[in-house]
Amino acid sequence: MSDASDPPAQPEDEPLNAIIDAPFDTALSDRYLVYALSTITARSLPDLRDGLKPVHRRLLWAMRQLKLDPTGAYKKSARVVGDTIGKYHPHGDSSVYDAMVRLAQDFSLRFPLVDGQGNFGNIDGDNAAAYRYTEARLTAAAIELMMGLDDGTVDYKPTYNGEEEEPEIFPGLFPNLLANGASGIAVGMATSIPPHNVAEVIDATTHLIDNPKCEPDELMQFVKGPDFPTGGQLVDTAASIADAYRTGRGSFRIRSRWQIEDQGRGTWNAVVTEIPYGVQKGKLIEAIANLINDKKLPILADVRDESTEDIRIVLEPRSRSVDADTLMDSLFRLTDLENKFPLNLNVLGADRTRARAGIERRDQPVDRAPD
């Protein structure tokens, strides 16, 4: 007979009875490894085949299920986000809507996959309106990316609650990974792929199909470098660009495009018409204005934003004797009128392991992460 002060007996199936005695560092590393692999394979790195992360794929799939074709009517973004998180992607609504907003921004994607109606943000850095105010539908590029889903071209898997199915991958008739690029930070690795001209990518792909053993330099005859939606000038040497693509790692130096406008009587202004990719125009102008206020660039008198649909940043020199190249070189050095875009071609291969997607020779081993 047990004493009344004894603790009550635990049933055999209680979690407390399943405690495993293990060193803390081993238990921590094992559980962190599970988290790291989940972050890498199911959140941060795009798939090599369609260039999408799970949130983007599920978002576009939900829009397809809602029949939001390019020629059809728009539907509230709140409905799209609700269907996505309710059926396919059990995460926060803000993260899903942020992903949707980026797919609709023509200054973020070279070929947007979502056609947004309403305020989806701007290049100044202003945020999009709440999803109850905006509407969206698919673009022609997104339709091409999903073309063939009804023909059994890809496998399907159950959704997180087992009530429906979703495609494991999109057929990928549109070369989204290189055309739109990708970026993401996982655990211990990251990806950073710039956008490219889709016609150049298709020409290079056609050449590779016809010549499977072609050298990297041959492909560089078709794809000469990235093609950013905000324009700008790529000022790296051809050898540096080729080496970055060959190894899958490097960076591209992007400089704003500018021109001189004659104001008469020997005066002139420098007008910037294209800025580097990823630079917020509002913060850029603020940084230039701070240089003037702090007297760190005495040869610059004023900066004005005269942009409408096209970018137009007017830079007024202190006097007519200022050398235009000297002024712009100073601004390139002191502000984001020139910056670097990192290249890190980390993607997930068909076997769901990390693959470096450089254009090394096909007979060389691919650098893979351990399973």
N, C-alpha and C positions, 0 to 999 in steps of 0.2 A: 504494500500500500504506500503510495507516494505521499510525501509531506506537502501540506498546502502551500508552503513557501517555494517549492520547486517550480521552475518555469514550465509553461505548458509544452508538451511534446510537439515537435514540428512534423507535419505530414511528410511522407517520403518524397513527394513531388515538389516541395517548396524550393524556391531558388536558393535559399540559404544553405540547403543541404547539398547544393551543387558547387560549393566554393572549391576552387582549385588552388592549391598551394604552389605558387610560382614566384621566382624572383621578380621584383618590381620592374627592373629595366627590361627584362625579357617580355613581360606582359605589355609594357608600354610600347615597346618597339613593334610587337606583333600587331597591336591595335592601330598604331599610327600607320603601319604599312598598309593595312586595309583601307584606312581613310585616304592615304596618298594615292593608292591605285584607283579608288573610286573617283577622286578629283581628276586624275589624269584621263581616265577612260570614259567618264560619264559627265564631265562638266567643262573642262578647260581646253582640251586639245581637239581640233577639228579632224574629221575623218578624211583620209586621202581621196576617197572615191567621190564624195559629193561636196566636200569642203565645209560641212556643217557640224556644229555642236548639237547635242541632243535638244537643247531648248529651241534652237532655230528650226530643227527638223520637225519637232512636235508642233511648233507654232504654225509652220507652213502647212503641215498635214491637217491641223484643225481648220485652217482657212479653206483648204481644199474640200474638207467635209462639209463646210458651210456654203460651198459652191460660190466662192468669191472670185469668180473669173475676171480677167481684165476687161471684158466687155459687159460684165454685169454690174449690178448696183453695189455701192459701198455698204458696209455694215459697221455698226458701232464697235470701236476698239474694245470697249468693255465686254462685249459679247465674245469677241475672239479670245481675249485674255481669260475670261471665265471658262470657256470650253477647253482651253489649253490646260489650265491648272486643275480643272475638275475631272478631265478624262485622261490626260496624258502626262502632265508634268506637275507633280505635287510639290510645288515650291511657291514662294511668295509672288503675289500679283505684280509688285513693283519690278522685280527682276525680269519677269516675262515681258512686261510692257516696255521696259528699257531695251530689251533685245529686239522687240518689234519696232520700236522707234528707230533704232540704228539701221534696220533693214530697209527703212523708208527714206533715209537721208541720202540725197544725191551727192553730198559733200563727204560722206563717210564711205559709201559703196560706189564703185565705178558703175555697177549695173544693179540698181536697187531691186530687191525681191518683193517689196511691199509698196503698193501705191497708196500713199496716205493722203487724206483730205482733212485739212485743218492745220493746226499749229504742231508740227513735228520737230520743233527746234530749228536753229539756224547756225550758220558758221560763226556767228558772234559768240556762241557759247550759251545762248538762252535755252532753257529747258523746254521740252514739249508740254503742251497742255495736258490736263488729266484725261485719262482714257474715256471718261464719259462725254468728253467734248469732241473727240476725234473719230474719224471713220477710216476704214481701210479695205483694200482688196488686193489680190495678187497681181504681179506684173507678168509680162510675156516671158521674161527670163525665168521666173519661178515656175511657170507652166512647163517650160522646156526642161527644167531641172527635174520635174516630177513626171515627165512624159514616159509612159510605159508602165506605170504602177498597176494599171488594170489588166496587164498582159502577163502577169506572173513572172516578171523579170527579177523581182527581189523577194526575199523571205519576210514574213511578218512575225511579230512576237506579241504576246499578250501585254496589255497595259498594266500599270502598277497594281490595279485592283482586279484584274482578270476579267473585266466586263466587256472590253473591246480589244481590238488589235491595232497595231501601228507598224509601219514599215521599219525594218532594221536600218535601211539605207535607201536613198533615192537613186533612181537609175542614172542620173547625172549626165543627161545629154548636153547640158550647159556646163562648161568647164569652170565651175564656181570657185574652186579653191584658188586658182591663179587669177581668174578674172576679177574677183572681189577681194581676194586676200583674206587674212584672218589674224587674230591676235588673242592671246590668252596667257595667263600665268597659272600653272599648276603647282605641284609640290616637287621642287627640285628640278623643274624644267619649265620652259616657256615656249611659245610660238609667236612668230612675228613675220607675216607674209604680206608683201605689198600687193596692191591691185595691178593688173596688167591689161594690155589691149587684147580684147577677145579675138580679134581677127589674126593678130600675130600668134596667139596661143594655138589657134586652130591650124594655121599654116605650119607651125612647128610640129604639132601632133600628127598632121598628115604626112609630113616628111619622115617622122619617126616610125610611123606605121610602114611606110614604103622602104625605110632603111633602118631596121632595128639595131644595127651595129654602128650607127653614125656617131661621130665624135661630138663632145660638148660644143666645140667651136662651130660646128655646123648648125646646131640649134640656135646659137647666139646670132646667126645671120638672120633669123626670123624674129626672135625675142631679144631686142637690144637692151631692154631694161624695163623697170616698172612704168606704169602709166597711171599717175595719180589723178583722182577726180577734181582736185583743186588746182591742177597744173603745176607750174614751177619748172625750174631747170635742174636737170641732173648734171652736176659738175664734176663727178668722179671720172677717172680715166676708163677707157674701154677695158684695159687689163684688170683694173680693180673690180669692175662690175662682173667680168667673166669669172674671176676668181671667187667672188662671193657666191655666184650661182653654182659653180663647180663643187664647192665645199659645203654649201648649204648654210654658211654663216658669214656675216659681214655687216656692212651698213652702207646706206646711200646718202650722199650729201645733197640736200635739196635747197635750191636758192630761189627766192622770189623773182618773178619776171617784172621788169620795170622799163620805163622809157622816159625820155625827156620831152616836155611840152614847152614850146617857146611862148613866153608871155609878152613879147615885144620889148623894145628898148633895151635889149641885152639881158633881160631877166628870164628866168626859166623855173619850172617846177619838175620834180621827179614824181612820176605817177606809177604806183605799184598796181598791177592788174592781176597777178596770180601770187598766191602765198603757199608755203609748204603744207603738205598733207598733215592733218591732225592739229594744226595751229588754230586757236580760237582768235578770230579777228579782233574782237573787243579787247581781249587781254594784250594782244600785240600792239594795238594803238595806245593802250594805257601805258605799256612799257616804254614806247617811244616818247609819249608825253612826259613821262617821269624823267627821261634823259634831258629833255628841254628844261623842265622845272628845276632839276638838280644841277643844271649847267655842266653836265658831263659830256655834252656834244655841242660846243659853242657855235659850230658852223651850221646848225639846224635851227631855223626860226620857228617853224610851226608844222603841225601835222593835222590833216583834216580827213575825215571819212566821208567821201562822197559816193559811197556804194549804193547801188540799187539792186537789180538782180545780178549784176556783174560787180566784181570787186574793183574799187577805185579808191586807193589811199594816196592822198596828195601830200608830198613832202616839200616844204618851202625852205630854201636855203637862206642863210643869214644875209648874204649879199651876192651880187652877180659874179663876183670874182671867185666864189667857191667852186672847186672842181667837183663835178658830178660823181666821178668814179671814186674819189676820196670820200665823199659823203656816204655813198652807198656801201663802200667797203667797211666803213666804220659801223654802219647800221647792221650789216651782215655779221659783224663780229660781236656786237653788243646786244642784239635782239634776236628773236626767232624769225626774222626775215630770211635767215638761213639756219637750218637745223639738220639733224641726221635721223634717218629712219632705219632702225635695226632690222637685219635679216636673220631669221632663225627658223629654218624649215623643219620644225618638229611637227609631225602629224601622226595620226593613228593609221596603221595599215589594215589590211583586210583581216589579219589575225588578231586585231585589237591590241597590238603592241606598238610601242613608239618606234617610228622609222624616220631617219634623216632623209629628206627628199631632195638632196642635191642631185645634180646630173652627172654623177660619177659614171665610169664605164660600167656597162651592165654585167660584166664578168667579175666585178669586185664585190666583196661582201657588204651588206647594208648594216650600218650601225644600229643595233637594236637594244632596247632596255631589257633587263631580265624579266621573265614572266612572273 
